[in-house]
Amino acid sequence: MSDTTILVIEDEEKIARVLELELNYEGYQVEKAHTGYGGLEQYRKQKWDLILLDIMLPEMSGIELLRRIRNDDPITPILLLTAKDSIEDKVTGLDLGANDYITKPFQIEELLARIRAALRQHNHGEQEDQEEWLTFADLKLNIGTREVYRGDKSLELTPREFDLLVYFLNNKRQVLNREQMLDAVWGFDYVGDTNVVDVYVRYLRKKVDADTDRELIHTVRGVGYVLKDAYEVKK
């Protein structure tokens, strides 16, 4: 039996029970909650390795619960379970710090794959050197502490924005298309939804390139984006 703990917050008790059985079979230790406040209470009882969170919950919405958890804990992987399938719902949850989402009805094999991917990414992040800095021009980012600076100014990024910036920094001066960015940052293929990349690049650009004429994030028309110093572009 694995010591990996998963909290399932799902109001439909039959679905929650099926998830518990499947996850137990895979070796995970599972606890369940069926309301927003019940989920918050369970979350506060111990440290969890991963949380499965339904968006539609009684007492408190999954989105509000996500917001409260992320105010305390920016690290624990959270996967959203949702019956909604619009870009707005996806972006709202991801922007508040969810690591991934899966739309109902889903195949249990797909959910298990998403869980494994989220746990791998989380464990890899914990092993990173706490003092590893990625730098470009006057931009710097600390992998371990998740600090980001543009010059002397500290930048506050959401988890998704942070991951996107890490990808840019690891591929500086390379033109990246939307499919590459989805695979690397989101971890799976959003079929037909590549415009979610445009949304997040816009968010990130507003923070990274704010109040400066030295832009670092550039659009490459018809292709995607590139992290390149504006001073280099002008040369």
C-alpha positions as CSV (number, residue, x, y, z in Angstrom):
1,M,0.0,0.0,0.0
2,S,1.3,3.4,-1.0
3,D,1.6,6.2,1.6
4,T,0.3,8.7,-1.0
5,T,-2.8,10.4,0.3
6,I,-5.6,11.8,-1.9
7,L,-8.6,13.9,-0.7
8,V,-11.7,13.4,-2.8
9,I,-14.2,16.3,-2.5
10,E,-17.3,15.3,-4.5
11,D,-20.9,15.8,-3.6
12,E,-22.3,12.8,-5.6
13,E,-21.6,10.0,-3.2
14,K,-21.8,7.2,-5.8
15,I,-19.1,8.9,-7.8
16,A,-17.0,9.6,-4.7
17,R,-17.3,5.9,-3.7
18,V,-16.2,4.7,-7.2
19,L,-13.2,7.1,-7.1
20,E,-12.3,5.8,-3.6
21,L,-12.4,2.2,-4.7
22,E,-10.4,2.8,-7.9
23,L,-7.8,4.8,-6.1
24,N,-7.6,2.3,-3.3
25,Y,-7.0,-0.4,-5.9
26,E,-4.1,1.7,-7.3
27,G,-2.6,1.8,-3.8
28,Y,-3.6,5.4,-2.8
29,Q,-4.9,6.2,0.6
30,V,-8.2,8.1,0.2
31,E,-10.5,10.2,2.3
32,K,-13.8,11.7,1.1
33,A,-15.9,14.8,1.7
34,H,-19.2,15.7,0.1
35,T,-19.6,19.4,0.7
36,G,-17.5,22.5,0.4
37,Y,-17.2,23.1,4.1
38,G,-16.7,19.4,4.7
39,G,-13.9,19.4,2.2
40,L,-12.3,22.4,3.9
41,E,-12.4,20.7,7.2
42,Q,-10.9,17.5,5.9
43,Y,-8.2,19.5,4.1
44,R,-7.1,21.1,7.3
45,K,-6.8,17.8,9.2
46,Q,-3.6,16.7,7.5
47,K,-1.1,17.2,4.7
48,W,-2.4,15.7,1.4
49,D,-0.4,14.6,-1.6
50,L,-3.2,15.5,-4.0
51,I,-6.8,16.8,-4.0
52,L,-9.6,15.9,-6.4
53,L,-12.1,18.8,-6.2
54,D,-15.5,18.9,-7.8
55,I,-16.5,22.5,-8.9
56,M,-20.2,22.0,-8.1
57,L,-20.5,21.6,-4.4
58,P,-23.2,22.4,-1.8
59,E,-22.5,24.9,1.0
60,M,-19.4,26.3,-0.7
61,S,-18.5,26.1,-4.4
62,G,-15.4,24.2,-5.5
63,I,-14.0,27.4,-6.9
64,E,-14.3,29.2,-3.6
65,L,-12.8,26.2,-1.8
66,L,-9.9,26.2,-4.3
67,R,-9.4,29.9,-3.6
68,R,-9.2,29.3,0.2
69,I,-6.9,26.3,-0.1
70,R,-4.5,28.2,-2.4
71,N,-4.4,31.1,0.1
72,D,-2.8,28.7,2.5
73,D,-1.1,26.2,0.2
74,P,0.3,27.0,-3.2
75,I,2.0,23.7,-3.6
76,T,-0.4,20.7,-3.2
77,P,-1.6,19.4,-6.6
78,I,-5.3,20.1,-7.2
79,L,-7.3,18.5,-10.0
80,L,-10.7,19.9,-10.8
81,L,-13.7,17.6,-11.6
82,T,-16.3,19.5,-13.6
83,A,-19.3,19.0,-15.8
84,K,-18.7,22.3,-17.4
85,D,-16.7,22.6,-20.6
86,S,-16.2,26.2,-21.5
87,I,-12.9,28.1,-21.7
88,E,-14.1,30.5,-19.0
89,D,-14.6,27.7,-16.5
90,K,-11.3,26.2,-17.3
91,V,-9.4,29.5,-17.1
92,T,-11.1,30.5,-13.8
93,G,-10.0,27.3,-12.1
94,L,-6.6,27.2,-13.6
95,D,-6.0,30.8,-12.9
96,L,-6.9,30.3,-9.2
97,G,-4.2,27.7,-9.0
98,A,-5.6,24.3,-10.0
99,N,-3.0,22.1,-11.6
100,D,-5.3,20.3,-14.0
101,Y,-9.0,19.6,-14.7
102,I,-11.0,16.7,-16.1
103,T,-14.5,17.0,-17.5
104,K,-17.3,14.6,-16.5
105,P,-18.1,12.0,-17.7
106,F,-14.5,10.7,-17.8
107,Q,-12.7,7.4,-18.1
108,I,-11.0,6.3,-14.9
109,E,-7.9,5.5,-16.9
110,E,-7.6,9.1,-18.0
111,L,-8.1,10.4,-14.5
112,L,-5.5,8.0,-13.1
113,A,-3.0,9.2,-15.8
114,R,-3.7,12.8,-14.8
115,I,-3.1,12.0,-11.2
116,R,0.2,10.3,-11.9
117,A,1.3,13.2,-14.0
118,A,0.5,15.7,-11.3
119,L,2.2,13.7,-8.6
120,R,5.3,13.3,-10.8
121,Q,5.5,17.0,-11.5
122,H,5.0,17.9,-7.9
123,N,7.6,15.4,-6.6
124,H,10.1,16.6,-9.3
125,G,9.5,20.2,-8.1
126,E,10.2,19.3,-4.5
127,Q,13.5,17.8,-5.5
128,E,14.7,20.9,-7.4
129,D,17.6,22.9,-5.9
130,Q,16.1,25.6,-3.6
131,E,18.6,28.1,-4.9
132,E,18.3,27.4,-8.6
133,W,17.7,30.6,-10.4
134,L,16.7,31.0,-14.1
135,T,17.6,34.4,-15.5
136,F,17.2,36.3,-18.7
137,A,17.9,40.0,-19.2
138,D,16.7,41.6,-15.9
139,L,14.2,38.8,-15.3
140,K,15.0,36.1,-12.7
141,L,13.0,33.3,-11.2
142,N,13.8,30.9,-8.3
143,I,12.6,27.4,-9.0
144,G,12.6,26.3,-5.3
145,T,11.2,29.4,-3.6
146,R,9.0,30.5,-6.6
147,E,10.2,34.0,-6.3
148,V,10.1,36.1,-9.5
149,Y,11.7,39.5,-10.1
150,R,11.8,41.9,-13.0
151,G,14.7,44.1,-12.1
152,D,14.1,45.0,-8.4
153,K,10.3,44.5,-8.7
154,S,8.8,41.3,-7.2
155,L,6.2,39.7,-9.5
156,E,3.2,37.8,-8.1
157,L,2.3,35.0,-10.4
158,T,-0.3,32.3,-10.3
159,P,0.9,28.7,-10.4
160,R,0.1,28.4,-14.1
161,E,1.7,31.7,-14.9
162,F,4.8,30.6,-13.0
163,D,5.0,27.3,-14.9
164,L,4.6,29.1,-18.2
165,L,7.4,31.5,-17.4
166,V,9.7,28.6,-16.4
167,Y,9.0,27.1,-19.8
168,F,9.8,30.4,-21.5
169,L,13.0,30.7,-19.5
170,N,14.1,27.2,-20.3
171,N,13.5,27.9,-24.0
172,K,14.6,31.5,-24.3
173,R,15.0,32.9,-27.9
174,Q,13.2,29.9,-29.3
175,V,9.9,30.4,-31.1
176,L,7.3,28.2,-29.4
177,N,4.0,27.2,-30.9
178,R,0.8,26.8,-28.9
179,E,0.8,23.0,-29.1
180,Q,4.3,22.8,-27.6
181,M,3.3,25.1,-24.8
182,L,0.2,23.1,-24.0
183,D,2.0,19.8,-23.9
184,A,4.8,21.2,-21.7
185,V,2.9,23.4,-19.3
186,W,-0.6,21.9,-19.1
187,G,0.7,18.3,-19.4
188,F,-1.9,17.1,-21.9
189,D,-3.6,18.0,-25.1
190,Y,-6.4,20.5,-25.0
191,V,-8.1,19.5,-28.3
192,G,-9.3,22.6,-30.0
193,D,-8.6,24.8,-27.0
194,T,-5.2,26.2,-27.9
195,N,-6.5,29.8,-27.2
196,V,-6.1,29.1,-23.5
197,V,-2.4,29.6,-24.2
198,D,-3.1,33.1,-25.6
199,V,-5.1,33.9,-22.5
200,Y,-2.2,33.0,-20.1
201,V,0.5,34.6,-22.2
202,R,-1.6,37.8,-22.1
203,Y,-1.8,37.5,-18.3
204,L,1.9,36.8,-18.0
205,R,2.9,39.6,-20.3
206,K,0.9,42.2,-18.4
207,K,3.0,41.3,-15.3
208,V,6.4,40.7,-16.8
209,D,6.4,43.5,-19.3
210,A,4.5,46.1,-17.3
211,D,5.9,49.6,-16.9
212,T,8.9,49.0,-19.2
213,D,9.8,49.5,-22.9
214,R,12.1,46.5,-22.7
215,E,9.6,43.8,-23.6
216,L,10.6,40.2,-23.2
217,I,7.6,38.2,-24.4
218,H,6.9,38.7,-28.1
219,T,4.2,37.4,-30.4
220,V,5.4,35.7,-33.6
221,R,2.5,36.1,-36.0
222,G,1.1,32.8,-37.3
223,V,3.4,30.7,-35.1
224,G,3.3,31.5,-31.4
225,Y,5.6,33.3,-28.9
226,V,9.2,33.8,-28.0
227,L,11.1,35.1,-24.9
228,K,13.5,37.6,-26.4
229,D,15.0,40.8,-25.2
230,A,13.5,43.8,-26.9
231,Y,16.9,45.4,-27.1
232,E,18.1,42.3,-29.1
233,V,15.0,42.6,-31.3
234,K,15.8,46.2,-32.2
235,K,19.4,45.4,-33.2
